[in-house]
Amino acid sequence: MTSSYTQLINNLEYLKLKQMITHLDEVINFINSNNLSFVEGLNKLTTHEIDFKEANMIRSMVKVGAFPHQKELKDFDFEFQPSINKQQVLDFQTLRFLEQKENLVFLGSSGVGKTHLATSIGIAAAKKRYSTYFIKCHDLLQQLKKAKLENRLDARLKHFAKYKLLIVDELGYLPIDKDDSKLFFQLIDMRYEKKSTILTTNINFSNWDEVFYDAVIASAILDRILHHAHVISISGKSYRLKDHFYQENE
């Protein structure tokens, strides 16, 4: 005859509640030694399962985000880049800007930490289970161009428009022709006042018409990006060379 304990194990296995099985003896002993109620014990047991599933979900959301690295804000050396308002960036990590459907633009020369900061905020969003995706501007445009040639542009635009947070890295590092500019405008227009976008760029806004080869399109893109946006201008030495810089000054 099957004992009630064995039957419980079988039931948990059938329901695929592996963490509850793993922690069952531990929780039973804790209930007995602390004279807890059935409900208190069940709460403790189910919490193990929920915590495990939540951790897996967070790992999955971060993986789906396609981030270039797993660097977070705690890994950023704000002392090396004093031009950055640390409290402002920490506020972005609260994701208040996402709820308000605001955009972030990190502006500065190559290597000053734009991608690190954008990625860190993206990881924070993914960990809170906001749909987040990171992509380099050139790769984004290549995907949209390919989709247009294959008559599936609408589907691809909707794919990128759906993310609660889209991070477009390195805008302006490579030239963008007129047709690609129109594709980029369509995406920005779809996301306008509906979702948040983070952009990193080394091009001052006054020169965007040169990047997009069309002053009208550049103006329309800028208008939609900057209407509800925080611009973080970073001036300083290359963050990538900071260790070399510190060695020279020791």
MARVO-721603 format. One record per residue (C-alpha): residue number from 1; residue in three letters; x, y, z. Coordinates in steps of 0.05 Angstrom, whole numbers. Example, Ala and Ser with C-alpha at 12.3 -4.5 7.8 and 13.67 -1.06 7.14 Angstrom:
<rs>
+--------+-------+--------+--------+--------+
! lumtor ! pamar !     px !     py !     pz !
+--------+-------+--------+--------+--------+
!      1 !   Ala !    246 !    -90 !    156 !
!      2 !   Ser !    273 !    -21 !    143 !
+--------+-------+--------+--------+--------+
</rs>
This chain:
<rs>
+--------+-------+--------+--------+--------+
! lumtor ! pamar !     px !     py !     pz !
+--------+-------+--------+--------+--------+
!      1 !   Met !      0 !      0 !      0 !
!      2 !   Thr !     27 !     68 !    -20 !
!      3 !   Ser !     41 !    116 !     38 !
!      4 !   Ser !     11 !    185 !     37 !
!      5 !   Tyr !     83 !    213 !     34 !
!      6 !   Thr !     99 !    171 !    -27 !
!      7 !   Gln !     33 !    191 !    -59 !
!      8 !   Leu !     49 !    264 !    -47 !
!      9 !   Ile !    117 !    256 !    -80 !
!     10 !   Asn !     83 !    222 !   -140 !
!     11 !   Asn !     32 !    278 !   -144 !
!     12 !   Leu !     86 !    332 !   -143 !
!     13 !   Glu !    125 !    294 !   -197 !
!     14 !   Tyr !     63 !    289 !   -240 !
!     15 !   Leu !     52 !    364 !   -232 !
!     16 !   Lys !    126 !    377 !   -248 !
!     17 !   Leu !    136 !    414 !   -182 !
!     18 !   Lys !    209 !    395 !   -175 !
!     19 !   Gln !    228 !    448 !   -124 !
!     20 !   Met !    172 !    427 !    -78 !
!     21 !   Ile !    198 !    356 !    -81 !
!     22 !   Thr !    269 !    379 !    -67 !
!     23 !   His !    249 !    420 !     -6 !
!     24 !   Leu !    193 !    375 !     20 !
!     25 !   Asp !    231 !    341 !     76 !
!     26 !   Glu !    263 !    407 !     97 !
!     27 !   Val !    195 !    441 !    101 !
!     28 !   Ile !    162 !    383 !    138 !
!     29 !   Asn !    217 !    384 !    190 !
!     30 !   Phe !    210 !    460 !    196 !
!     31 !   Ile !    135 !    454 !    206 !
!     32 !   Asn !    142 !    401 !    259 !
!     33 !   Ser !    198 !    436 !    298 !
!     34 !   Asn !    163 !    504 !    297 !
!     35 !   Asn !     92 !    479 !    306 !
!     36 !   Leu !     68 !    514 !    243 !
!     37 !   Ser !     -1 !    506 !    211 !
!     38 !   Phe !    -14 !    469 !    146 !
!     39 !   Val !    -25 !    535 !    109 !
!     40 !   Glu !     41 !    564 !    135 !
!     41 !   Gly !     78 !    502 !    113 !
!     42 !   Leu !     45 !    501 !     45 !
!     43 !   Asn !     62 !    575 !     35 !
!     44 !   Lys !    135 !    560 !     50 !
!     45 !   Leu !    136 !    500 !      3 !
!     46 !   Thr !    103 !    536 !    -55 !
!     47 !   Thr !    148 !    596 !    -46 !
!     48 !   His !    208 !    552 !    -64 !
!     49 !   Glu !    175 !    533 !   -129 !
!     50 !   Ile !    154 !    604 !   -146 !
!     51 !   Asp !    223 !    633 !   -131 !
!     52 !   Phe !    255 !    581 !   -177 !
!     53 !   Lys !    206 !    594 !   -234 !
!     54 !   Glu !    215 !    670 !   -226 !
!     55 !   Ala !    290 !    663 !   -229 !
!     56 !   Asn !    284 !    621 !   -292 !
!     57 !   Met !    236 !    672 !   -323 !
!     58 !   Ile !    285 !    729 !   -309 !
!     59 !   Arg !    343 !    690 !   -340 !
!     60 !   Ser !    299 !    676 !   -401 !
!     61 !   Met !    279 !    750 !   -408 !
!     62 !   Val !    351 !    772 !   -404 !
!     63 !   Lys !    372 !    720 !   -455 !
!     64 !   Val !    317 !    741 !   -504 !
!     65 !   Gly !    341 !    813 !   -497 !
!     66 !   Ala !    403 !    794 !   -539 !
!     67 !   Phe !    448 !    840 !   -498 !
!     68 !   Pro !    521 !    845 !   -520 !
!     69 !   His !    545 !    833 !   -449 !
!     70 !   Gln !    517 !    825 !   -378 !
!     71 !   Lys !    546 !    890 !   -350 !
!     72 !   Glu !    500 !    925 !   -301 !
!     73 !   Leu !    502 !    995 !   -270 !
!     74 !   Lys !    540 !    970 !   -209 !
!     75 !   Asp !    597 !    953 !   -258 !
!     76 !   Phe !    600 !   1024 !   -286 !
!     77 !   Asp !    655 !   1071 !   -261 !
!     78 !   Phe !    618 !   1138 !   -253 !
!     79 !   Glu !    680 !   1170 !   -223 !
!     80 !   Phe !    717 !   1161 !   -290 !
!     81 !   Gln !    660 !   1197 !   -326 !
!     82 !   Pro !    642 !   1256 !   -281 !
!     83 !   Ser !    601 !   1289 !   -337 !
!     84 !   Ile !    546 !   1237 !   -324 !
!     85 !   Asn !    493 !   1252 !   -272 !
!     86 !   Lys !    496 !   1187 !   -232 !
!     87 !   Gln !    430 !   1200 !   -196 !
!     88 !   Gln !    395 !   1211 !   -262 !
!     89 !   Val !    420 !   1145 !   -290 !
!     90 !   Leu !    401 !   1109 !   -226 !
!     91 !   Asp !    331 !   1138 !   -233 !
!     92 !   Phe !    328 !   1108 !   -303 !
!     93 !   Gln !    342 !   1040 !   -271 !
!     94 !   Thr !    276 !   1047 !   -232 !
!     95 !   Leu !    243 !   1043 !   -301 !
!     96 !   Arg !    198 !   1103 !   -287 !
!     97 !   Phe !    214 !   1127 !   -358 !
!     98 !   Leu !    184 !   1062 !   -386 !
!     99 !   Glu !    117 !   1073 !   -351 !
!    100 !   Gln !    117 !   1144 !   -379 !
!    101 !   Lys !    135 !   1119 !   -449 !
!    102 !   Glu !    196 !   1164 !   -451 !
!    103 !   Asn !    259 !   1154 !   -493 !
!    104 !   Leu !    332 !   1158 !   -473 !
!    105 !   Val !    388 !   1182 !   -518 !
!    106 !   Phe !    460 !   1170 !   -498 !
!    107 !   Leu !    503 !   1219 !   -538 !
!    108 !   Gly !    579 !   1220 !   -539 !
!    109 !   Ser !    641 !   1199 !   -575 !
!    110 !   Ser !    663 !   1126 !   -583 !
!    111 !   Gly !    682 !   1089 !   -521 !
!    112 !   Val !    653 !   1135 !   -467 !
!    113 !   Gly !    605 !   1083 !   -439 !
!    114 !   Lys !    540 !   1095 !   -479 !
!    115 !   Thr !    529 !   1021 !   -495 !
!    116 !   His !    546 !    999 !   -424 !
!    117 !   Leu !    494 !   1046 !   -394 !
!    118 !   Ala !    441 !   1030 !   -446 !
!    119 !   Thr !    452 !    955 !   -436 !
!    120 !   Ser !    450 !    962 !   -360 !
!    121 !   Ile !    382 !    996 !   -362 !
!    122 !   Gly !    358 !    944 !   -412 !
!    123 !   Ile !    379 !    887 !   -366 !
!    124 !   Ala !    343 !    921 !   -308 !
!    125 !   Ala !    280 !    924 !   -351 !
!    126 !   Ala !    286 !    851 !   -372 !
!    127 !   Lys !    295 !    829 !   -300 !
!    128 !   Lys !    229 !    863 !   -284 !
!    129 !   Arg !    199 !    822 !   -341 !
!    130 !   Tyr !    190 !    879 !   -390 !
!    131 !   Ser !    199 !    855 !   -461 !
!    132 !   Thr !    266 !    884 !   -481 !
!    133 !   Tyr !    310 !    877 !   -543 !
!    134 !   Phe !    380 !    903 !   -560 !
!    135 !   Ile !    403 !    912 !   -632 !
!    136 !   Lys !    456 !    952 !   -669 !
!    137 !   Cys !    426 !   1004 !   -716 !
!    138 !   His !    460 !    974 !   -777 !
!    139 !   Asp !    433 !    904 !   -762 !
!    140 !   Leu !    363 !    932 !   -750 !
!    141 !   Leu !    363 !    968 !   -817 !
!    142 !   Gln !    390 !    906 !   -853 !
!    143 !   Gln !    333 !    865 !   -824 !
!    144 !   Leu !    281 !    916 !   -845 !
!    145 !   Lys !    311 !    922 !   -915 !
!    146 !   Lys !    311 !    846 !   -923 !
!    147 !   Ala !    239 !    842 !   -899 !
!    148 !   Lys !    218 !    896 !   -949 !
!    149 !   Leu !    249 !    857 !  -1006 !
!    150 !   Glu !    212 !    794 !   -983 !
!    151 !   Asn !    145 !    831 !   -977 !
!    152 !   Arg !    141 !    821 !   -901 !
!    153 !   Leu !    160 !    891 !   -878 !
!    154 !   Asp !     96 !    902 !   -839 !
!    155 !   Ala !    107 !    839 !   -798 !
!    156 !   Arg !    180 !    858 !   -783 !
!    157 !   Leu !    161 !    929 !   -763 !
!    158 !   Lys !    107 !    901 !   -716 !
!    159 !   His !    159 !    854 !   -687 !
!    160 !   Phe !    205 !    911 !   -667 !
!    161 !   Ala !    147 !    956 !   -648 !
!    162 !   Lys !    120 !    906 !   -597 !
!    163 !   Tyr !    178 !    911 !   -548 !
!    164 !   Lys !    165 !    952 !   -486 !
!    165 !   Leu !    237 !    974 !   -491 !
!    166 !   Leu !    279 !    974 !   -555 !
!    167 !   Ile !    352 !    992 !   -551 !
!    168 !   Val !    383 !   1015 !   -617 !
!    169 !   Asp !    458 !   1019 !   -611 !
!    170 !   Glu !    509 !   1059 !   -653 !
!    171 !   Leu !    462 !   1103 !   -693 !
!    172 !   Gly !    504 !   1143 !   -742 !
!    173 !   Tyr !    566 !   1100 !   -740 !
!    174 !   Leu !    551 !   1077 !   -810 !
!    175 !   Pro !    517 !   1118 !   -865 !
!    176 !   Ile !    442 !   1108 !   -874 !
!    177 !   Asp !    414 !   1117 !   -945 !
!    178 !   Lys !    348 !   1150 !   -960 !
!    179 !   Asp !    308 !   1085 !   -966 !
!    180 !   Asp !    335 !   1059 !   -900 !
!    181 !   Ser !    320 !   1126 !   -868 !
!    182 !   Lys !    247 !   1117 !   -888 !
!    183 !   Leu !    246 !   1048 !   -857 !
!    184 !   Phe !    276 !   1074 !   -792 !
!    185 !   Phe !    224 !   1130 !   -791 !
!    186 !   Gln !    167 !   1080 !   -798 !
!    187 !   Leu !    192 !   1041 !   -737 !
!    188 !   Ile !    203 !   1103 !   -695 !
!    189 !   Asp !    134 !   1129 !   -716 !
!    190 !   Met !    101 !   1063 !   -695 !
!    191 !   Arg !    134 !   1066 !   -626 !
!    192 !   Tyr !    121 !   1141 !   -616 !
!    193 !   Glu !     84 !   1154 !   -551 !
!    194 !   Lys !     69 !   1080 !   -544 !
!    195 !   Lys !    135 !   1048 !   -524 !
!    196 !   Ser !    204 !   1070 !   -500 !
!    197 !   Thr !    267 !   1069 !   -542 !
!    198 !   Ile !    339 !   1078 !   -521 !
!    199 !   Leu !    388 !   1104 !   -573 !
!    200 !   Thr !    463 !   1110 !   -570 !
!    201 !   Thr !    496 !   1156 !   -620 !
!    202 !   Asn !    560 !   1195 !   -631 !
!    203 !   Ile !    526 !   1245 !   -677 !
!    204 !   Asn !    501 !   1312 !   -652 !
!    205 !   Phe !    428 !   1325 !   -668 !
!    206 !   Ser !    446 !   1384 !   -714 !
!    207 !   Asn !    482 !   1334 !   -759 !
!    208 !   Trp !    428 !   1281 !   -764 !
!    209 !   Asp !    406 !   1306 !   -833 !
!    210 !   Glu !    475 !   1285 !   -858 !
!    211 !   Val !    468 !   1216 !   -827 !
!    212 !   Phe !    400 !   1204 !   -858 !
!    213 !   Tyr !    415 !   1240 !   -924 !
!    214 !   Asp !    347 !   1274 !   -919 !
!    215 !   Ala !    334 !   1335 !   -876 !
!    216 !   Val !    258 !   1325 !   -875 !
!    217 !   Ile !    263 !   1252 !   -852 !
!    218 !   Ala !    318 !   1269 !   -802 !
!    219 !   Ser !    274 !   1324 !   -773 !
!    220 !   Ala !    214 !   1278 !   -769 !
!    221 !   Ile !    254 !   1223 !   -734 !
!    222 !   Leu !    285 !   1273 !   -685 !
!    223 !   Asp !    218 !   1304 !   -670 !
!    224 !   Arg !    188 !   1237 !   -649 !
!    225 !   Ile !    249 !   1214 !   -610 !
!    226 !   Leu !    261 !   1278 !   -572 !
!    227 !   His !    189 !   1297 !   -557 !
!    228 !   His !    188 !   1254 !   -494 !
!    229 !   Ala !    262 !   1241 !   -482 !
!    230 !   His !    320 !   1248 !   -434 !
!    231 !   Val !    386 !   1264 !   -469 !
!    232 !   Ile !    449 !   1242 !   -433 !
!    233 !   Ser !    510 !   1276 !   -463 !
!    234 !   Ile !    575 !   1243 !   -443 !
!    235 !   Ser !    640 !   1280 !   -452 !
!    236 !   Gly !    705 !   1250 !   -429 !
!    237 !   Lys !    759 !   1200 !   -443 !
!    238 !   Ser !    746 !   1131 !   -473 !
!    239 !   Tyr !    717 !   1086 !   -420 !
!    240 !   Arg !    750 !   1027 !   -455 !
!    241 !   Leu !    819 !   1058 !   -441 !
!    242 !   Lys !    806 !   1074 !   -368 !
!    243 !   Asp !    850 !   1019 !   -340 !
!    244 !   His !    907 !   1043 !   -384 !
!    245 !   Phe !    893 !   1115 !   -362 !
!    246 !   Tyr !    895 !   1095 !   -288 !
!    247 !   Gln !    961 !   1058 !   -298 !
!    248 !   Glu !    993 !   1119 !   -330 !
!    249 !   Asn !    973 !   1162 !   -270 !
!    250 !   Glu !    995 !   1114 !   -215 !
+--------+-------+--------+--------+--------+
</rs>
